[in-house]
Amino acid sequence: MTTTSTAAPDARHRLESEFEHEPVPTTHRRSLRSVSAVWFGFPMVFTNAVFGGTIVYGLGFWPGMAAILAGNLVLFCYVGALSYLAGRTGENFALTAARTFGRRGTTVAAGFLSTVVIGWFAFQTGLTGATLHEALGWNEAVVILIAGVLYIGITFVGVRALTVVGMAAAPLFVVLAVVALALAARPGALGAASAYAGGGPGASVLSIGAAITIVVAGFADSGTMTADFTRWSRTGREAVLAAFSAFPVANAVSLLVGGLVVAIGASADPAGSGGDFLPVLTSHGALLSAVAVVFVFVNLGSVCAHCLYNGAVGWSQITGTRMRVLTIVLGAVGVAAALAGVWEHFSGWLNLLGIVVPPIGAVLIIDQFGVRRLAARSTTIPHWRVAPFVAWALGSVAAALVHVLAPALSEALVGLAVAAVAAALLSLLPARGPGAAAAGTTIAEDAADAEDADDAEGAEAR
């Protein structure tokens, strides 16, 4: 297996390889600070402040904080376990999923999630236009087009750009959130925030279970695909620490900010826009308005670039295409969806994520930590493994039933638990015959095929 040197990249690649089709070599792994910057800047997002405000508006300050903490602990255990796998192997999510669902089965699991994150890209790109239209009266469609091109460009550069935008997005969020809270807080408001009772008119979050689902569902898709980011870690331990910087640290901070905005009475529409603090900034002069515009592009751009990167890496591995080619194609699809207004159907989208996505990660964790430990895994992968699909389906059905019949509970947690138990029990059944493994391919063979495709691409270019 050959690798591209970062010190002297060959003439075919001006940008560093993203290793879409093979594990990241140890020579190309990044520092804990670099990988943490990728994850830390991702959840520190304006949208999370909206969620945090919605939760506190419905439950009150302390119950809302309890739900936020519980949801983040679930995310840490979930994302941390998947990150550990990635740090040990260097494999992206699609390669990791292939070991559990099969070489062809990964097309279903990884293909589904790689498509779901493009929905997030479309939502956040559309939100960029809608936010600046509402705050400053800018043309929504024009802003969406400009933002879409910008976000695609960031993603095209690769993981190095995600590190930079993450380093910029997080401190900018913290600074502007503090400024907004200081401007909006009346004397004694911050002290009285802890007494906020919630339960206002139009509240949509009425139980701690529902609030936990919102916290988990908000990052269930990219959290499940954490390997696309944490495969760059030098060790499994560093991958877990990078995940910790996001869950609970960054994610909890952004949710807390939104909760405080509502609790001190600074939200203009807590039932509809939760802890949206941008109006506080734009109502205090041209300078803060200009800074708020930069904040919107940097903050939502960080989320969009991360989601588009997930989608492009996933589909490039599935199709054998280059990540940067898929970045342009999928980015264009996402921008078109944003212009069409698909991002407005966000509530149903979030429900779907909380029901269908967490069971995928649960099955992967049980399969690769319990059923087939890292040290004993075979490099030969069958085309399909049926049991993981059955466990995924059972977890999703259980979550859907909870959503309909017992909405006060957390469908995300139920789906995780049922899928995990189902995967563990199904692993006790007799394995299929030896022909199943023989029908598969190996990681080494796939990497060799990818290298052959790269050589052919370079020959055509020459």
C-alpha positions in Angstrom: 0.0 0.0 0.0 1.4 3.4 -0.9 0.7 6.7 0.7 1.0 10.3 -0.3 3.6 12.3 1.5 2.5 15.5 3.1 6.0 16.9 2.9 6.2 16.5 -0.9 2.8 15.9 -2.5 3.1 14.6 -6.1 2.0 16.6 -9.1 -1.4 14.9 -9.3 -2.6 16.1 -5.9 -2.3 19.7 -4.8 -4.6 18.9 -1.9 -3.8 16.3 0.8 -5.4 12.9 0.3 -8.6 12.3 2.3 -8.1 8.5 2.2 -11.7 7.8 1.2 -11.0 4.2 0.2 -8.6 3.0 2.9 -7.6 3.5 6.5 -5.7 6.7 7.3 -2.0 5.6 7.5 -0.3 6.2 10.9 2.1 8.6 9.1 -0.9 10.9 8.3 -2.6 10.9 11.7 -3.2 14.2 13.4 -2.6 15.6 16.9 -5.3 15.5 19.6 -5.6 19.3 19.3 -6.3 19.1 15.6 -8.9 16.3 15.7 -10.5 17.9 18.8 -10.8 21.2 16.9 -12.8 19.4 14.2 -15.3 18.0 16.7 -15.3 20.8 19.2 -16.4 23.5 16.7 -19.1 21.3 15.2 -21.7 21.3 18.1 -21.0 24.9 19.1 -23.7 25.9 16.7 -26.4 28.5 16.7 -29.1 25.9 16.0 -28.2 24.2 19.3 -29.1 27.4 21.1 -32.5 27.3 19.6 -32.9 23.7 20.8 -31.7 24.5 24.3 -34.1 27.4 24.6 -37.0 25.2 23.4 -36.1 22.6 26.0 -35.9 25.1 28.9 -39.1 26.9 27.7 -41.0 23.6 28.0 -39.5 22.1 31.2 -38.1 24.9 33.2 -34.4 25.7 33.9 -33.2 22.8 36.1 -35.2 20.0 34.5 -34.1 21.3 31.2 -30.5 21.3 32.3 -30.9 17.7 33.6 -32.2 16.6 30.2 -29.4 18.4 28.4 -26.8 16.7 30.7 -28.4 13.3 30.3 -28.6 13.5 26.5 -24.9 14.6 26.3 -23.8 11.7 28.5 -25.6 9.3 26.1 -23.9 11.0 23.2 -20.5 10.8 24.8 -20.8 7.0 25.5 -22.2 6.4 22.0 -19.9 8.7 20.0 -16.9 7.9 22.2 -17.2 4.1 21.6 -17.5 4.6 17.8 -14.6 7.1 17.9 -12.4 4.5 19.7 -12.9 2.1 16.9 -12.0 4.7 14.4 -8.8 5.8 16.3 -7.7 2.2 16.5 -8.3 1.3 12.8 -8.1 4.6 10.9 -11.2 3.5 9.0 -14.0 5.9 7.9 -17.6 5.1 8.8 -18.4 3.3 5.6 -15.4 0.9 6.0 -16.4 0.4 9.7 -20.0 -0.3 8.8 -18.9 -2.8 6.2 -17.4 -5.0 8.9 -20.8 -5.2 10.6 -23.3 -5.0 7.7 -21.2 -6.6 5.0 -19.4 -5.3 2.0 -22.6 -4.7 0.1 -24.7 -4.2 3.2 -22.8 -1.1 4.0 -24.4 0.5 0.9 -27.6 0.5 2.8 -26.4 1.6 6.2 -23.6 4.0 5.2 -25.6 5.2 2.1 -28.6 6.0 4.3 -26.6 8.1 6.8 -24.5 9.7 4.0 -27.8 10.9 2.5 -29.3 12.0 5.8 -26.4 14.4 6.5 -27.0 16.1 3.1 -30.4 16.9 4.5 -28.7 18.6 7.4 -26.5 20.5 4.9 -29.6 21.6 3.1 -31.3 22.6 6.3 -28.4 24.7 7.7 -27.8 26.3 4.3 -31.4 27.3 4.1 -31.3 28.5 7.6 -28.4 30.8 6.7 -30.6 32.5 4.2 -33.7 32.6 6.4 -31.8 34.0 9.4 -30.2 36.9 7.5 -33.5 37.6 5.7 -35.4 37.9 9.0 -32.6 39.8 10.8 -31.5 42.2 8.1 -34.0 41.8 5.2 -31.5 40.3 2.8 -32.7 38.3 -0.2 -33.0 34.8 1.1 -32.4 32.9 -2.2 -29.2 34.9 -3.0 -27.8 34.3 0.5 -28.5 30.6 0.2 -26.6 30.5 -3.1 -23.7 32.4 -1.7 -23.6 30.4 1.5 -23.9 27.1 -0.5 -20.9 27.9 -2.7 -18.9 29.0 0.3 -19.7 25.9 2.3 -18.9 23.6 -0.6 -15.5 25.3 -1.0 -14.6 24.7 2.6 -15.5 21.1 2.4 -13.6 20.7 -0.9 -10.3 21.5 0.9 -10.9 18.6 3.3 -10.3 17.8 7.0 -7.7 20.5 7.2 -10.3 23.2 6.5 -12.7 21.6 9.0 -10.0 22.0 11.7 -9.6 25.7 10.9 -13.3 26.5 10.7 -13.8 24.6 13.9 -11.2 26.7 15.7 -12.9 29.9 14.5 -16.5 28.9 15.1 -16.3 27.8 18.7 -14.7 30.9 20.3 -16.8 33.2 18.1 -19.9 31.5 19.4 -18.8 31.9 23.0 -17.9 35.5 22.7 -21.1 36.6 21.0 -23.3 34.5 23.3 -21.7 36.2 26.3 -22.2 39.6 24.7 -25.9 38.9 23.9 -26.6 37.7 27.4 -24.9 40.7 28.9 -26.9 43.1 26.6 -30.2 41.3 27.3 -29.9 40.6 31.0 -31.8 43.0 33.3 -30.4 43.5 36.9 -30.6 40.2 38.7 -31.8 38.3 35.6 -29.0 35.8 35.5 -29.5 35.0 39.1 -33.2 34.5 38.7 -32.8 32.3 35.6 -32.4 29.2 37.8 -36.0 29.8 39.1 -37.5 29.8 35.6 -40.4 27.3 35.7 -41.1 26.8 32.0 -44.4 25.5 30.7 -45.2 28.6 28.7 -48.0 28.7 26.0 -47.1 26.8 22.9 -44.3 24.7 24.5 -43.5 21.7 22.4 -41.1 19.8 24.8 -43.2 18.5 27.7 -41.1 15.7 29.2 -37.5 15.0 30.0 -37.6 12.0 27.7 -38.6 14.1 24.7 -35.9 16.6 25.6 -33.2 13.8 25.7 -34.4 12.7 22.3 -33.9 16.2 20.9 -30.3 16.4 22.3 -29.4 12.9 21.0 -31.2 13.3 17.6 -29.5 16.6 17.0 -26.2 14.9 16.4 -27.2 11.2 16.0 -26.3 11.1 12.3 -22.8 12.8 12.3 -22.2 11.3 15.7 -22.8 7.9 14.3 -20.4 8.8 11.4 -17.8 10.1 13.9 -15.2 7.8 12.3 -15.0 10.2 9.3 -13.4 12.7 11.7 -11.8 10.6 14.5 -10.1 8.2 12.1 -7.4 10.9 11.9 -6.6 10.4 15.6 -3.3 8.7 16.5 -4.9 6.3 19.0 -8.3 5.2 20.2 -7.8 7.0 23.4 -7.1 10.3 21.6 -10.2 9.7 19.5 -12.3 9.4 22.6 -10.9 12.6 24.1 -11.7 14.4 20.8 -15.2 13.2 21.0 -15.4 14.3 24.7 -14.6 17.9 23.6 -17.8 17.8 21.6 -20.0 15.7 24.0 -20.6 16.9 26.6 -18.4 20.0 26.5 -19.2 22.0 23.3 -22.7 20.6 22.9 -23.7 21.3 26.4 -22.4 24.9 26.3 -24.4 25.8 23.2 -27.5 24.2 24.6 -27.0 26.0 27.9 -26.7 29.4 26.2 -30.1 28.9 24.5 -31.6 27.9 27.8 -30.3 31.0 29.5 -31.6 33.2 26.7 -35.1 31.9 27.4 -34.8 31.9 31.2 -33.8 35.6 31.4 -36.6 36.5 29.0 -34.4 37.6 26.1 -36.1 35.4 23.4 -38.7 37.2 21.3 -40.4 33.9 20.5 -39.3 31.1 22.9 -42.0 28.7 21.6 -40.9 29.0 18.0 -37.3 30.1 17.9 -36.1 28.9 21.3 -32.9 30.5 22.5 -32.2 32.5 19.3 -30.0 35.3 20.4 -29.2 36.9 17.1 -32.0 39.6 17.3 -30.3 40.8 20.5 -27.1 41.5 18.6 -28.7 43.0 15.4 -30.8 45.4 17.5 -27.7 47.0 19.0 -26.1 48.9 16.1 -24.3 48.4 12.8 -21.1 47.0 14.3 -22.7 44.1 16.1 -25.0 43.5 13.1 -21.9 43.1 10.9 -20.3 40.8 13.4 -23.5 38.8 13.5 -23.4 38.3 9.8 -19.9 36.9 10.0 -21.0 34.7 12.9 -23.9 33.2 10.9 -21.7 32.3 8.0 -18.8 30.9 10.1 -21.1 29.1 12.6 -23.6 27.5 10.2 -20.8 27.0 7.7 -18.9 24.8 10.2 -22.0 22.6 10.5 -22.6 22.5 6.8 -19.0 21.7 6.0 -18.9 18.8 8.5 -22.2 17.3 7.2 -21.2 17.6 3.6 -17.8 16.0 4.4 -19.6 13.1 6.1 -21.8 12.6 3.0 -19.0 13.0 0.5 -16.6 10.6 2.3 -19.4 8.0 2.7 -20.7 8.1 -0.9 -17.1 8.2 -2.3 -16.2 5.0 -0.5 -19.5 3.3 -1.6 -19.2 4.4 -5.2 -15.4 4.4 -5.6 -15.5 8.0 -6.6 -13.2 10.8 -5.2 -14.4 12.7 -2.2 -13.9 16.1 -3.8 -16.0 15.1 -6.8 -18.9 14.0 -4.5 -18.5 17.2 -2.5 -19.4 19.3 -5.5 -22.2 16.9 -6.6 -23.9 16.5 -3.2 -23.3 20.1 -2.3 -25.2 21.2 -5.4 -28.0 18.8 -4.5 -28.1 20.2 -1.0 -28.2 23.8 -2.2 -31.1 23.0 -4.6 -33.0 21.4 -1.7 -32.4 24.4 0.4 -33.7 26.7 -2.3 -36.8 24.5 -2.6 -37.5 25.0 1.0 -37.1 21.4 2.2 -35.3 22.7 5.3 -38.7 24.0 6.6 -39.8 20.5 7.4 -37.4 20.3 10.2 -39.6 18.9 13.0 -40.4 15.7 11.1 -36.8 15.4 10.1 -35.6 15.5 13.7 -38.2 12.8 14.6 -36.9 10.6 11.9 -33.3 10.9 13.1 -34.3 10.1 16.7 -36.1 6.9 15.6 -34.0 5.4 12.8 -30.4 6.5 13.4 -29.3 5.6 17.0 -30.0 1.9 16.5 -27.4 1.8 13.7 -24.6 2.9 16.1 -25.9 0.5 18.8 -25.6 -2.4 16.4 -22.0 -1.4 15.4 -20.9 -1.0 19.0 -22.3 -4.4 20.1 -21.0 -6.1 17.0 -17.5 -4.7 17.0 -16.8 -4.5 20.8 -18.7 -7.6 22.0 -19.3 -10.0 19.2 -16.0 -9.6 17.3 -13.4 -7.9 19.3 -10.8 -5.7 17.6 -7.9 -8.0 18.1 -9.7 -11.0 16.6 -11.4 -9.4 13.6 -11.0 -11.1 10.3 -10.0 -9.0 7.3 -12.4 -11.0 5.1 -15.8 -9.4 4.9 -19.0 -11.2 3.6 -21.2 -9.3 1.1 -24.1 -9.3 3.6 -24.7 -9.9 7.3 -28.4 -10.2 8.0 -28.5 -10.2 11.8 -27.3 -6.6 12.2 -30.1 -5.4 9.8 -32.7 -7.3 11.9 -31.4 -5.7 15.1 -31.4 -2.2 13.4 -35.0 -2.8 12.3 -36.1 -4.0 15.8 -34.6 -1.0 17.4 -36.2 1.4 15.0 -39.6 -0.2 15.3 -39.4 0.0 19.1 -38.5 3.7 18.9 -41.3 4.4 16.5 -43.8 2.7 18.8 -42.6 4.8 21.8 -42.9 8.0 19.6 -46.5 7.2 18.9 -47.7 5.4 22.1 -45.5 6.8 24.8 -44.2 10.2 23.7 -43.1 11.1 27.3 -40.4 8.6 27.0 -37.2 8.9 24.9 -37.5 7.0 21.6 -33.8 7.6 21.0 -32.9 5.7 24.2 -35.4 3.0 23.6 -34.1 2.5 20.1 -30.5 2.3 21.3 -31.4 -0.2 24.0 -33.6 -2.5 21.9 -31.1 -2.6 19.0 -28.2 -3.4 21.4 -30.0 -6.2 23.1 -31.2 -7.6 19.8 -27.7 -7.5 18.3 -26.3 -9.3 21.3 -29.0 -12.0 21.2 -28.8 -12.5 17.5 -25.0 -12.9 17.8 -25.7 -16.1 19.8 -27.4 -17.8 16.8 -25.2 -20.1 14.7 -23.2 -18.3 12.0 -23.9 -18.9 8.3 -21.8 -21.4 6.4 -18.2 -20.8 5.3 -19.3 -19.8 1.9 -20.5 -16.5 3.3 -17.0 -15.3 4.1 -15.6 -16.7 0.9 -18.1 -14.7 -1.1 -16.7 -11.5 0.4 -13.7 -9.3 -0.2 -11.0 -8.1 2.0 -10.0 -4.6 3.2 -6.6 -5.1 1.5 -8.2 -6.0 -1.8 -10.5 -2.9 -1.7 -7.5 -0.7 -0.9 -5.6 -2.1 -3.8 -8.6 -1.5 -6.1 -8.7 2.1 -4.9 -5.0 2.5 -5.6 -5.4 1.1 -9.1 -8.2 3.6 -9.7 -6.0 6.4 -8.5 -3.2 5.3 -10.8 -5.5 5.2 -13.8 -6.9 8.6 -12.9 -3.3 10.0 -12.8 -2.4 8.3 -16.1 -5.4 9.9 -17.8 -4.4 13.3 -16.4 -0.9 12.9 -17.8 
